[in-house]
Amino acid sequence: QVQLVESGGGLVQPGGSLTLSCTASGSIDKIYAMGWYRSTPENQRERDLVAVITDSGFTNIVPSVTGRFTISRDDISENTVSLQMDNLKPEDTAVYFCWLNDGGKERWGKGTLVNVSS
C-alpha cells in the first residue's frame, strides 16, 4: 500500500503564511508527479488543483495562487512535497489534499484543513 501523510495545516490570519508537507511511503512504483488539491467549504464535493511538480522539476501553479504559493520537493527525500503558502487570503480556506501520480495511478492523502480567518 501507498500512504500519503500530510502536515502543516491550521488557523492563520489573513496575510499570514503556512507550509504544508506531504510524505509518500509504501510500495511506490514510480513518482511521476506530486502536488496539492483543495476542497473549499462552498464546494466540498470537488477537489481543485492548486499546484503540481513533476519528477523532472516542472511546476504548474494555478493563477489564483501564483506569486503567493510555491511548490517544491525535498532534494534528499524525493518522496516529500511541500507547499509554501504566503499572503494567505480568506478564500484560501479549504481542506488541502496531497496527490501523487504513482506510475499512472492516483494516490490521495486524507487532507489537512487550512483556515484563514481573523
GUKOL-139550 format. One record per atom (N, C-alpha, C): x, y negated, z; residue number from 1; atom name. Coordinates in steps of 0.001 Angstrom, whole numbers. Layout:
N
{node {X; Y; Z}; NUM; CA} ...
//
This chain:
118
{node {833; 1199; 0}; 1; N} {node {0; 0; 0}; 1; CA} {node {867; -1248; 0}; 1; C} {node {293; -2306; -546}; 2; N} {node {972; -3595; -565}; 2; CA} {node {238; -4533; 381}; 2; C} {node {987; -5219; 1212}; 3; N} {node {395; -6185; 2151}; 3; CA} {node {941; -7572; 1898}; 3; C} {node {65; -8560; 1988}; 4; N} {node {465; -9954; 1918}; 4; CA} {node {86; -10597; 3243}; 4; C} {node {1062; -11150; 3915}; 5; N} {node {816; -11765; 5214}; 5; CA} {node {1086; -13251; 5109}; 5; C} {node {46; -14038; 5380}; 6; N} {node {137; -15491; 5283}; 6; CA} {node {313; -16110; 6661}; 6; C} {node {934; -17268; 6684}; 7; N} {node {1078; -18023; 7931}; 7; CA} {node {1178; -19505; 7607}; 7; C} {node {923; -20342; 8627}; 8; N} {node {1155; -21769; 8466}; 8; CA} {node {-74; -22638; 8384}; 8; C} {node {-1259; -22044; 8350}; 9; N} {node {-2460; -22869; 8292}; 9; CA} {node {-2730; -23554; 9616}; 9; C} {node {-3727; -24447; 9622}; 10; N} {node {-4082; -25134; 10856}; 10; CA} {node {-4798; -26435; 10598}; 10; C} {node {-4913; -27209; 11666}; 11; N} {node {-5573; -28511; 11604}; 11; CA} {node {-4531; -29606; 11450}; 11; C} {node {-4771; -30510; 10523}; 12; N} {node {-3831; -31603; 10279}; 12; CA} {node {-4627; -32848; 9920}; 12; C} {node {-4097; -34001; 10279}; 13; N} {node {-4759; -35259; 9948}; 13; CA} {node {-4497; -35644; 8498}; 13; C} {node {-5385; -36410; 7902}; 14; N} {node {-5133; -36896; 6534}; 14; CA} {node {-3785; -37611; 6450}; 14; C} {node {-3064; -37316; 5376}; 15; N} {node {-1727; -37866; 5214}; 15; CA} {node {-637; -36992; 5788}; 15; C} {node {-1016; -35982; 6524}; 16; N} {node {-43; -35087; 7150}; 16; CA} {node {452; -34013; 6211}; 16; C} {node {1291; -33130; 6772}; 17; N} {node {1916; -32067; 5983}; 17; CA} {node {1761; -30723; 6671}; 17; C} {node {1729; -29684; 5865}; 18; N} {node {1757; -28301; 6337}; 18; CA} {node {2551; -27480; 5334}; 18; C} {node {3135; -26389; 5821}; 19; N} {node {3799; -25441; 4940}; 19; CA} {node {3187; -24063; 5148}; 19; C} {node {2683; -23498; 4071}; 20; N} {node {2158; -22136; 4096}; 20; CA} {node {3236; -21181; 3588}; 20; C} {node {3312; -20009; 4216}; 21; N} {node {4239; -18977; 3766}; 21; CA} {node {3501; -17663; 3613}; 21; C} {node {3989; -16857; 2698}; 22; N} {node {3394; -15539; 2450}; 22; CA} {node {4513; -14567; 2118}; 22; C} {node {4498; -13433; 2800}; 23; N} {node {5482; -12391; 2549}; 23; CA} {node {4789; -11117; 2109}; 23; C} {node {5258; -10576; 1010}; 24; N} {node {4726; -9323; 487}; 24; CA} {node {5590; -8163; 942}; 24; C} {node {4939; -7066; 1297}; 25; N} {node {5683; -5873; 1713}; 25; CA} {node {4929; -4630; 1269}; 25; C} {node {5620; -3491; 1335}; 26; N} {node {4984; -2235; 959}; 26; CA} {node {5503; -1723; -375}; 26; C} {node {4686; -936; -1023}; 27; N} {node {5076; -271; -2268}; 27; CA} {node {4841; -1193; -3461}; 27; C} {node {5705; -2177; -3596}; 28; N} {node {5591; -3153; -4678}; 28; CA} {node {6280; -2612; -5915}; 28; C} {node {5579; -2645; -7042}; 29; N} {node {6186; -2196; -8300}; 29; CA} {node {7167; -3249; -8806}; 29; C} {node {6642; -4382; -9179}; 30; N} {node {7478; -5484; -9663}; 30; CA} {node {6690; -6776; -9508}; 30; C} {node {7339; -7763; -8937}; 31; N} {node {6697; -9056; -8751}; 31; CA} {node {6864; -9872; -10027}; 31; C} {node {5747; -10054; -10752}; 32; N} {node {5772; -10914; -11923}; 32; CA} {node {5540; -12372; -11534}; 32; C} {node {4692; -12569; -10528}; 33; N} {node {4389; -13925; -10089}; 33; CA} {node {3745; -13883; -8708}; 33; C} {node {3900; -14974; -7995}; 34; N} {node {3215; -15157; -6709}; 34; CA} {node {2625; -16560; -6692}; 34; C} {node {1616; -16740; -5871}; 35; N} {node {1019; -18063; -5837}; 35; CA} {node {-35; -18203; -4772}; 35; C} {node {-782; -19296; -4892}; 36; N} {node {-1817; -19627; -3913}; 36; CA} {node {-3103; -20039; -4610}; 36; C} {node {-4208; -19549; -4089}; 37; N} {node {-5539; -19963; -4489}; 37; CA} {node {-6233; -20506; -3236}; 37; C} {node {-7349; -21182; -3437}; 38; N} {node {-8106; -21660; -2285}; 38; CA} {node {-9607; -21622; -2545}; 38; C} {node {-10351; -21455; -1450}; 39; N} {node {-11809; -21496; -1467}; 39; CA} {node {-12254; -22612; -548}; 39; C} {node {-12995; -23549; -1079}; 40; N} {node {-13454; -24684; -290}; 40; CA} {node {-14740; -24333; 452}; 40; C} {node {-15072; -25085; 1501}; 41; N} {node {-16326; -24819; 2236}; 41; CA} {node {-17563; -24938; 1338}; 41; C} {node {-17475; -25811; 335}; 42; N} {node {-18622; -26022; -545}; 42; CA} {node {-18787; -24899; -1564}; 42; C} {node {-17713; -24148; -1809}; 43; N} {node {-17765; -23115; -2847}; 43; CA} {node {-16979; -21907; -2375}; 43; C} {node {-17501; -21235; -1380}; 44; N} {node {-16759; -20144; -752}; 44; CA} {node {-16702; -18888; -1595}; 44; C} {node {-17518; -18834; -2647}; 45; N} {node {-17533; -17620; -3465}; 45; CA} {node {-16430; -17606; -4502}; 45; C} {node {-15815; -18754; -4724}; 46; N} {node {-14791; -18821; -5761}; 46; CA} {node {-13430; -19157; -5157}; 46; C} {node {-12419; -18662; -5830}; 47; N} {node {-11049; -18986; -5461}; 47; CA} {node {-10425; -19734; -6629}; 47; C} {node {-9990; -20945; -6361}; 48; N} {node {-9415; -21782; -7410}; 48; CA} {node {-7896; -21775; -7301}; 48; C} {node {-7259; -21715; -8439}; 49; N} {node {-5803; -21730; -8472}; 49; CA} {node {-5275; -23042; -7896}; 49; C} {node {-4238; -22935; -7090}; 50; N} {node {-3538; -24110; -6571}; 50; CA} {node {-2158; -24206; -7224}; 50; C} {node {-1391; -23138; -7109}; 51; N} {node {-34; -23148; -7656}; 51; CA} {node {453; -21722; -7812}; 51; C} {node {1316; -21504; -8803}; 52; N} {node {1893; -20180; -9039}; 52; CA} {node {3339; -20346; -9455}; 52; C} {node {4157; -19358; -9122}; 53; N} {node {5556; -19331; -9530}; 53; CA} {node {5865; -17944; -10060}; 53; C} {node {6516; -17878; -11222}; 54; N} {node {6820; -16591; -11832}; 54; CA} {node {8169; -16059; -11350}; 54; C} {node {8480; -14829; -11746}; 55; N} {node {9755; -14237; -11325}; 55; CA} {node {10939; -14973; -11932}; 55; C} {node {10713; -15706; -13011}; 56; N} {node {11795; -16476; -13634}; 56; CA} {node {11884; -17894; -13094}; 56; C} {node {10970; -18235; -12179}; 57; N} {node {11024; -19550; -11560}; 57; CA} {node {10116; -20599; -12187}; 57; C} {node {9359; -20216; -13216}; 58; N} {node {8427; -21160; -13819}; 58; CA} {node {7292; -21426; -12840}; 58; C} {node {6908; -22691; -12718}; 59; N} {node {5828; -23053; -11792}; 59; CA} {node {4684; -23725; -12539}; 59; C} {node {3498; -23502; -12012}; 60; N} {node {2300; -24153; -12528}; 60; CA} {node {1510; -24663; -11330}; 60; C} {node {1319; -25957; -11275}; 61; N} {node {596; -26576; -10153}; 61; CA} {node {-563; -27361; -10730}; 61; C} {node {-1756; -27187; -10171}; 62; N} {node {-2931; -27837; -10734}; 62; CA} {node {-2849; -29348; -10530}; 62; C} {node {-3471; -30121; -11425}; 63; N} {node {-3350; -31586; -11373}; 63; CA} {node {-3797; -32207; -10059}; 63; C} {node {-4807; -31637; -9419}; 64; N} {node {-5338; -32256; -8207}; 64; CA} {node {-4340; -32289; -7050}; 64; C} {node {-3300; -31453; -7120}; 65; N} {node {-2313; -31437; -6040}; 65; CA} {node {-906; -31739; -6535}; 65; C} {node {-759; -31967; -7830}; 66; N} {node {561; -32298; -8389}; 66; CA} {node {1105; -33564; -7732}; 66; C} {node {2382; -33489; -7366}; 67; N} {node {3004; -34620; -6691}; 67; CA} {node {2864; -34569; -5180}; 67; C} {node {1981; -33704; -4698}; 68; N} {node {1783; -33562; -3254}; 68; CA} {node {2162; -32164; -2757}; 68; C} {node {1946; -31154; -3587}; 69; N} {node {2233; -29767; -3211}; 69; CA} {node {3438; -29262; -4012}; 69; C} {node {4243; -28432; -3365}; 70; N} {node {5399; -27812; -4013}; 70; CA} {node {5393; -26328; -3692}; 70; C} {node {5577; -25502; -4722}; 71; N} {node {5638; -24058; -4505}; 71; CA} {node {7072; -23591; -4725}; 71; C} {node {7496; -22637; -3898}; 72; N} {node {8859; -22123; -4025}; 72; CA} {node {8907; -20684; -3543}; 72; C} {node {9939; -19981; -3975}; 73; N} {node {10189; -18621; -3490}; 73; CA} {node {11504; -18609; -2738}; 73; C} {node {11572; -17809; -1734}; 74; N} {node {12786; -17713; -929}; 74; CA} {node {13901; -17100; -1754}; 74; C} {node {15081; -17722; -1743}; 75; N} {node {16208; -17231; -2539}; 75; CA} {node {16727; -15881; -2056}; 75; C} {node {16595; -15657; -752}; 76; N} {node {17118; -14411; -188}; 76; CA} {node {16073; -13311; -259}; 76; C} {node {14891; -13650; 225}; 77; N} {node {13792; -12691; 176}; 77; CA} {node {12845; -13112; -930}; 77; C} {node {12986; -12528; -2082}; 78; N} {node {12153; -12940; -3203}; 78; CA} {node {10703; -12517; -3027}; 78; C} {node {10416; -11804; -1939}; 79; N} {node {9051; -11399; -1661}; 79; CA} {node {8289; -12447; -881}; 79; C} {node {8887; -13597; -639}; 80; N} {node {8256; -14657; 144}; 80; CA} {node {8041; -15885; -717}; 80; C} {node {6818; -16399; -670}; 81; N} {node {6484; -17619; -1389}; 81; CA} {node {5963; -18639; -385}; 81; C} {node {6336; -19889; -610}; 82; N} {node {5906; -20957; 287}; 82; CA} {node {5192; -22052; -494}; 82; C} {node {4296; -22735; 182}; 83; N} {node {3586; -23870; -393}; 83; CA} {node {3744; -25049; 564}; 83; C} {node {4552; -26007; 161}; 84; N} {node {4730; -27221; 940}; 84; CA} {node {3646; -28203; 530}; 84; C} {node {2845; -28617; 1513}; 85; N} {node {1721; -29498; 1223}; 85; CA} {node {1918; -30824; 1961}; 85; C} {node {2075; -31885; 1201}; 86; N} {node {2280; -33228; 1766}; 86; CA} {node {1104; -34129; 1407}; 86; C} {node {985; -35206; 2157}; 87; N} {node {-83; -36180; 1917}; 87; CA} {node {-1434; -35478; 1756}; 87; C} {node {-1737; -34636; 2710}; 88; N} {node {-2968; -33856; 2643}; 88; CA} {node {-4199; -34746; 2726}; 88; C} {node {-5231; -34360; 2007}; 89; N} {node {-6479; -35093; 1953}; 89; CA} {node {-7613; -34214; 2475}; 89; C} {node {-8695; -34818; 2941}; 90; N} {node {-9828; -34010; 3423}; 90; CA} {node {-10315; -33001; 2391}; 90; C} {node {-10235; -33358; 1117}; 91; N} {node {-10688; -32429; 74}; 91; CA} {node {-9765; -31234; -109}; 91; C} {node {-8626; -31227; 552}; 92; N} {node {-7746; -30064; 531}; 92; CA} {node {-8175; -29002; 1547}; 92; C} {node {-9165; -29349; 2371}; 93; N} {node {-9669; -28389; 3350}; 93; CA} {node {-10215; -27157; 2639}; 93; C} {node {-9671; -26003; 3003}; 94; N} {node {-10050; -24764; 2328}; 94; CA} {node {-9380; -23587; 3024}; 94; C} {node {-9812; -22398; 2656}; 95; N} {node {-9068; -21194; 3008}; 95; CA} {node {-8110; -20917; 1860}; 95; C} {node {-6833; -20813; 2176}; 96; N} {node {-5801; -20599; 1181}; 96; CA} {node {-5404; -19128; 1167}; 96; C} {node {-5432; -18554; -40}; 97; N} {node {-5139; -17134; -214}; 97; CA} {node {-3827; -16960; -977}; 97; C} {node {-2982; -16124; -447}; 98; N} {node {-1772; -15743; -1159}; 98; CA} {node {-2137; -14738; -2249}; 98; C} {node {-1461; -14848; -3391}; 99; N} {node {-1762; -13987; -4554}; 99; CA} {node {-468; -13439; -5111}; 99; C} {node {-525; -12212; -5561}; 100; N} {node {656; -11549; -6114}; 100; CA} {node {281; -10784; -7373}; 100; C} {node {1037; -10969; -8418}; 101; N} {node {930; -10124; -9609}; 101; CA} {node {1982; -9036; -9471}; 101; C} {node {1531; -7853; -9097}; 102; N} {node {2420; -6732; -8810}; 102; CA} {node {2343; -5755; -9974}; 102; C} {node {3227; -5932; -10932}; 103; N} {node {3244; -5043; -12078}; 103; CA} {node {1951; -5043; -12855}; 103; C} {node {1262; -6174; -12880}; 104; N} {node {-11; -6277; -13581}; 104; CA} {node {-1211; -6125; -12678}; 104; C} {node {-1021; -5665; -11465}; 105; N} {node {-2117; -5539; -10500}; 105; CA} {node {-2163; -6790; -9623}; 105; C} {node {-3374; -7241; -9338}; 106; N} {node {-3532; -8391; -8465}; 106; CA} {node {-3649; -7943; -7014}; 106; C} {node {-2896; -8621; -6153}; 107; N} {node {-2961; -8374; -4708}; 107; CA} {node {-3327; -9681; -4032}; 107; C} {node {-4047; -9581; -2929}; 108; N} {node {-4516; -10778; -2217}; 108; CA} {node {-4237; -10668; -728}; 108; C} {node {-3906; -11807; -145}; 109; N} {node {-3842; -11885; 1302}; 109; CA} {node {-5225; -12134; 1868}; 109; C} {node {-5317; -12150; 3194}; 110; N} {node {-6609; -12329; 3850}; 110; CA} {node {-7025; -13786; 3944}; 110; C} {node {-6086; -14682; 3738}; 111; N} {node {-6402; -16099; 3757}; 111; CA} {node {-6020; -16779; 5057}; 111; C} {node {-5691; -18053; 4943}; 112; N} {node {-5384; -18872; 6117}; 112; CA} {node {-6081; -20221; 5951}; 112; C} {node {-6703; -20695; 7028}; 113; N} {node {-7509; -21905; 6960}; 113; CA} {node {-6651; -23145; 7120}; 113; C} {node {-6840; -24084; 6207}; 114; N} {node {-6242; -25413; 6315}; 114; CA} {node {-7387; -26407; 6469}; 114; C} {node {-7363; -27143; 7575}; 115; N} {node {-8432; -28097; 7882}; 115; CA} {node {-7822; -29491; 7990}; 115; C} {node {-8166; -30352; 7037}; 116; N} {node {-7634; -31716; 7027}; 116; CA} {node {-8733; -32649; 7535}; 116; C} {node {-8523; -33125; 8738}; 117; N} {node {-9570; -33916; 9373}; 117; CA} {node {-8969; -34837; 10420}; 117; C} {node {-9598; -36009; 10586}; 118; N} {node {-9150; -36932; 11622}; 118; CA} {node {-9986; -36758; 12892}; 118; C} 
//
